[in-house]
Every structure is written in C-alpha cells, then in structure tokens.
Amino acid sequence: MTNVLQSISNEMAELVETVGASVVRVNARKRQAASGVVWSTDGVIVTANHVVRRDEKISVGLPNGNGIAAELIGRDPSTDLAVLRADANDLTAASWIDSGDVSVGNLALALGRPGRTVQATLGVASGLGSNWRTGAGGEIERYFQTDVTMYPGFSGGPLAMAGGKDGNGQVTGINSSALVRGVSITIPSETVRRVVDTLLNHGRVPRGYLGVGIQPVRLPDAVKDELGQEAGLMILSVETDGPAAKSEILQGDILVSLDEKPVRYADELQQLLTGDRVGKEVVAQIVRSGRIDEMKVTVESK
C-alpha cells in the first residue's frame, strides 16, 4: 500500500511540474492576481474573462519568474474566457485532452499561479453532463464539475487530469468561479478551443441581437391561459433600422417566444440570441392589443 501511495504521489508531483510549465500569473485587476494557460509558444494565453478587469496595462508572470507585458486579444463574457498575447515566443504550450476522456471519479488537479510559484489542489471529477448554456447565453460543450477547492487566484488556471481513458492525462479545461454562483466549473477543452480560435480570428464572439429594449411583464389572463405562460417581455424601445424595426415590431408589443421557445425573462432571450442565429430568420411571437401574432425577424450581429 505504501508503494502504491508513493507512486500516486510521485505521479501527481510530475503532473504539476509538467502542466505548471504552462501556467502563468495574470495581472489584469487591482488586487488579486489570477492564472492563465499558455495556448501557443508565440505568447497566446487563455484565461478567465472575469479576472481581466482592464483592457490595458496587463502583464503576466512566467514560470521562470520574469514578468512581461501582454495585450488583450479578445474576450467572451458568455463563456468566461479571454485571450491575451504576451511579448514572448518561447513559451511552453499546454497539452490538451478532450473532456470525453474523463470519467467521474478520475483524480483532478487544479493549478494556479497567483504568486511567483505554481500551486495545486487535488480532487476528483464529481459531475459530468451534456452541453449547456450559461446565463449569458454562452454554449458550453459539456457540464464539468469537480470537488477541487479553488483558492483565490486559481480562476483562469488549468484543470489537469491524472490518467483519463488513454492514461495520458493533461489539461482538460479552464477553471472558472464566475459561470455558476457558488460553484466552481471547468470550461472543457472543446469549448476553449472553439472560443480561442474565434477570438484569434475575429477578436470577439458574435452575438445576435434584435435591437429592442425590454422589460418582463405579466400577461393578461386570457393570453396567459392560451399560451400557458404567465410572463413575456414588453418592448420598451425599438432601435431605428434594427432587426425588430425592419420587421415592424412596435414599442408596446410583448414578446412571448422566439422560434417556439418561450421568453419570459431577459436572460431567456439572451440565451436564444446565439452567434449561430446571426443572419438567420426567426419567428417572434408577440402580443399586440391583446392578440397573439407572429413576426419574422432576421437576427443581426452585435
């Protein structure tokens, strides 16, 4: 038993040393530094969006102790990811594995570099699920939760898996404490790849918009009974030449669904206006003067 524990201990230490060579300190907010992961050897770094509180005067602390300047390439608040580019070309890029190679019960190490040295904490993959959307409408390819304790400054750092299905564990995601209140979630590598590629190519992740100001309201009893929902979104303003205006949606209309999906609150509408809807025609169901009607709207990019 002693030999087994010693072997596991040594493997954990080796994993920290290997992955730690790709973990940097991110200085982009006033107080607590955060962590980031080297994406490519030419200085591209991925971190959590919520720890990047400023767009300028960003720096990163490298594993060798040096501090260098970095610039913000782009951010996606909906998935809590941001991409930086540091003034370096000889960094050690992390090796990534798909979240599908992970099973509940696999040992997991959360790494961070809030100071000069790398830190780690151990736990297990405690929950895996299907894809989901965040409150801000971001698409996450897989629900991925661990029981790892996230210390201050660990957000933006990697989750490293010991083992996995192929036995060669490496980085399987970016840790975030901002996507689900009170719960630390790992943004899986599949989502990280997609968002990083988009930010490097376009500087942002396209989001759909209708060009309206909205407020939740209770529906009249007759409409509530007909639709089977109690609330909708009152149109308070319509942007000139925006998508809604072009479709003759008017101030005072109540939006109750989009493509047959009910919208009762602002976040429900936001979750439906994803980048893949940009340029596509959707059916908006509205209530006007007590009557239910349908309007076709082409979603534009914001």
C-alpha positions in Angstrom: 0.0 0.0 0.0 2.8 2.4 0.8 4.4 1.8 -2.6 1.0 2.5 -4.3 0.5 5.7 -2.4 4.1 6.8 -3.1 3.6 6.1 -6.8 0.4 8.1 -6.9 2.1 10.9 -5.1 5.0 10.9 -7.5 2.6 11.0 -10.5 0.8 14.0 -9.0 4.0 15.8 -8.5 5.2 15.1 -12.0 1.8 16.2 -13.4 2.1 19.5 -11.5 5.7 20.0 -12.8 4.7 19.3 -16.4 1.5 21.3 -16.5 3.0 24.0 -14.3 5.4 24.9 -17.0 2.4 26.3 -19.0 0.7 28.1 -16.1 1.3 31.9 -15.8 0.2 34.6 -13.5 -2.2 37.1 -14.9 -2.1 40.7 -13.6 -5.2 42.4 -15.0 -7.1 43.6 -12.0 -6.4 45.7 -8.9 -5.9 43.3 -6.1 -5.7 39.5 -6.5 -3.7 38.2 -9.5 -5.2 35.3 -11.4 -3.9 32.5 -13.5 -3.7 31.6 -17.2 -2.6 28.8 -19.5 -0.2 29.1 -22.4 -2.1 28.3 -25.6 0.8 28.5 -28.0 4.6 29.1 -27.9 4.3 32.5 -29.5 2.7 34.1 -26.4 -1.0 33.3 -26.8 -2.5 32.8 -23.3 -6.1 31.8 -22.4 -7.6 32.8 -19.0 -11.0 33.6 -17.4 -12.7 36.7 -18.7 -13.9 37.8 -15.2 -10.3 38.2 -14.0 -9.4 40.6 -16.8 -10.8 43.8 -15.4 -8.9 46.1 -17.7 -8.0 46.2 -21.3 -4.6 47.8 -21.0 -1.6 47.6 -18.7 -1.8 43.9 -18.5 1.2 41.7 -17.5 1.9 38.1 -17.0 4.3 36.3 -14.7 6.1 33.5 -16.4 7.2 30.2 -14.8 10.8 31.4 -14.8 9.9 34.3 -12.6 10.1 37.0 -15.3 7.2 39.4 -15.8 6.3 40.6 -19.3 3.7 42.8 -20.9 0.6 41.4 -22.6 -2.3 42.7 -24.6 -5.9 41.7 -24.7 -6.8 40.0 -28.0 -10.5 39.4 -27.2 -13.0 38.2 -24.6 -16.2 36.2 -24.5 -18.1 37.0 -21.2 -20.8 34.4 -22.1 -18.2 31.6 -21.6 -16.0 33.5 -19.2 -12.9 33.1 -21.5 -10.4 35.7 -22.6 -7.3 35.6 -24.8 -4.1 37.5 -24.2 -0.9 37.8 -26.2 2.3 38.1 -24.3 5.5 39.6 -25.7 7.3 36.2 -25.9 7.9 33.5 -28.4 9.5 30.7 -26.5 6.8 29.7 -24.0 5.7 26.1 -23.2 2.3 25.4 -24.6 -0.1 23.2 -22.6 -1.1 19.8 -23.9 -4.9 19.4 -24.0 -7.2 16.4 -23.8 -10.9 16.2 -24.6 -13.4 16.1 -21.7 -14.8 12.9 -23.2 -11.6 11.2 -22.0 -12.6 11.9 -18.4 -14.8 9.8 -16.2 -16.5 10.6 -12.8 -14.0 9.7 -10.1 -10.8 10.5 -12.1 -8.3 12.4 -10.0 -8.1 16.1 -10.9 -5.6 18.8 -10.1 -6.5 22.5 -10.2 -3.4 24.5 -10.8 -2.8 28.2 -10.3 0.0 30.8 -10.2 -1.4 33.7 -8.2 2.1 34.3 -6.9 5.6 33.5 -8.3 5.3 29.8 -7.8 2.7 27.3 -9.1 0.1 26.0 -6.6 -2.1 22.9 -6.8 -5.1 21.3 -5.1 -6.4 17.8 -5.5 -9.9 16.4 -6.0 -12.0 14.2 -8.3 -14.2 14.8 -11.3 -17.5 14.8 -9.4 -20.0 15.6 -12.2 -20.2 15.3 -16.0 -23.1 16.1 -18.2 -24.2 17.2 -21.6 -23.8 20.6 -23.2 -25.5 23.6 -21.6 -25.9 27.4 -21.9 -24.7 29.9 -19.4 -26.8 32.7 -18.0 -25.2 35.0 -20.5 -26.1 32.7 -23.4 -22.7 31.1 -24.0 -22.6 27.5 -25.2 -20.5 25.1 -23.1 -19.9 21.8 -24.8 -20.1 19.8 -21.6 -21.0 20.2 -18.0 -17.9 19.5 -16.0 -17.7 19.9 -12.2 -15.0 18.8 -9.7 -14.8 18.9 -5.9 -11.4 20.6 -6.1 -11.0 23.6 -3.8 -10.5 26.8 -5.8 -8.1 29.0 -3.9 -8.0 32.8 -4.6 -6.2 33.4 -7.9 -6.9 30.0 -9.3 -9.6 31.2 -11.8 -8.2 31.1 -15.4 -5.9 28.3 -14.5 -6.0 24.7 -15.8 -7.6 21.5 -14.6 -5.2 18.7 -15.1 -6.3 15.1 -15.1 -4.3 12.2 -13.8 -5.0 9.4 -16.2 -8.2 9.6 -18.2 -9.3 7.0 -20.7 -6.0 6.8 -22.5 -3.9 7.0 -19.4 -2.1 10.2 -20.5 -3.7 12.9 -18.5 -3.0 16.6 -19.2 -5.1 19.8 -19.3 -8.8 19.2 -19.9 -10.2 22.7 -19.2 -10.0 26.1 -17.7 -11.3 26.7 -14.2 -13.9 29.4 -13.5 -15.8 30.6 -10.4 -18.0 33.0 -12.3 -20.3 30.9 -14.5 -22.4 29.3 -11.8 -22.9 31.1 -8.5 -21.2 29.3 -5.6 -19.9 26.5 -7.8 -16.5 26.1 -9.5 -16.9 24.9 -13.0 -14.3 23.7 -15.5 -14.8 25.1 -19.0 -14.0 22.0 -21.1 -11.2 21.9 -23.7 -13.6 21.6 -26.6 -15.2 25.0 -25.6 -11.8 26.5 -25.0 -10.6 25.6 -28.5 -13.7 26.9 -30.2 -13.7 30.2 -28.4 -9.9 30.8 -28.6 -9.9 30.2 -32.3 -12.8 32.6 -32.8 -11.2 35.3 -30.7 -7.9 34.9 -32.5 -9.6 35.2 -35.9 -12.2 37.9 -35.1 -11.4 39.5 -31.8 -14.9 38.7 -30.4 -17.5 36.0 -30.4 -20.5 37.2 -32.5 -23.8 37.6 -30.6 -27.2 38.0 -32.1 -29.5 41.0 -31.3 -32.9 42.2 -32.1 -32.4 45.9 -31.4 -35.0 46.3 -28.7 -35.2 47.5 -25.1 -37.2 45.0 -22.9 -38.8 44.6 -19.5 -40.6 41.5 -18.1 -44.3 41.9 -17.6 -47.2 39.7 -16.6 -49.5 38.7 -19.4 -53.3 39.3 -19.4 -55.2 36.4 -18.1 -56.7 35.4 -21.4 -53.3 35.4 -23.1 -51.7 33.6 -20.2 -54.3 30.8 -20.4 -53.9 30.5 -24.2 -50.1 30.4 -24.2 -49.6 28.5 -20.9 -47.1 31.1 -19.6 -47.5 33.9 -17.2 -45.0 36.5 -18.4 -43.4 37.9 -21.5 -41.0 40.8 -22.5 -42.6 44.2 -23.0 -40.9 46.1 -25.9 -39.9 49.5 -24.3 -37.9 50.8 -27.3 -37.1 49.8 -30.8 -33.8 50.7 -32.3 -34.1 52.6 -35.6 -33.1 50.4 -38.6 -32.6 47.5 -36.2 -33.8 43.9 -36.9 -37.0 44.4 -34.9 -37.8 47.7 -36.6 -37.3 46.2 -40.0 -39.9 43.5 -39.1 -42.3 46.2 -37.8 -42.2 45.1 -34.2 -43.5 48.1 -32.3 -43.0 49.7 -28.9 -45.6 48.3 -26.6 -45.6 44.8 -28.1 -45.0 41.9 -25.8 -42.5 39.3 -27.0 -43.6 35.8 -25.7 -41.5 33.4 -27.7 -38.7 33.1 -30.3 -38.7 30.1 -32.6 -41.4 28.4 -30.4 -39.2 28.8 -27.3 -40.8 30.9 -24.5 -39.1 34.1 -23.4 -40.3 35.3 -20.0 -37.1 37.0 -18.8 -34.3 38.9 -20.4 -31.8 36.1 -19.8 -34.0 33.6 -21.7 -34.0 35.8 -24.7 -30.2 36.4 -24.4 -29.7 32.6 -24.3 -31.5 32.3 -27.6 -29.6 35.0 -29.4 -26.5 32.9 -30.0 -23.9 33.5 -32.7 -25.2 30.7 -34.8 -28.5 32.5 -35.3 -26.9 35.6 -36.8 -28.1 36.1 -40.3 -31.0 33.7 -39.9 -34.7 34.4 -39.9 -36.5 33.5 -36.6 -40.2 33.6 -35.7 -41.1 36.0 -33.0 -44.4 35.5 -31.3 -45.8 38.8 -29.9 -48.9 40.0 -28.1 -50.3 43.2 -29.6 -53.5 44.8 -28.4 -54.4 41.6 -26.6 -54.0 39.4 -29.7 -51.2 36.9 -30.4 -49.4 37.4 -33.7 -46.2 36.1 -35.3 -43.4 38.2 -37.0 -40.4 37.0 -38.9 -37.1 38.7 -37.8 -33.6 38.3 -39.2 -31.2 38.3 -36.3 -28.2 40.6 -36.8 -24.8 40.6 -35.2 -24.0 42.8 -32.2 
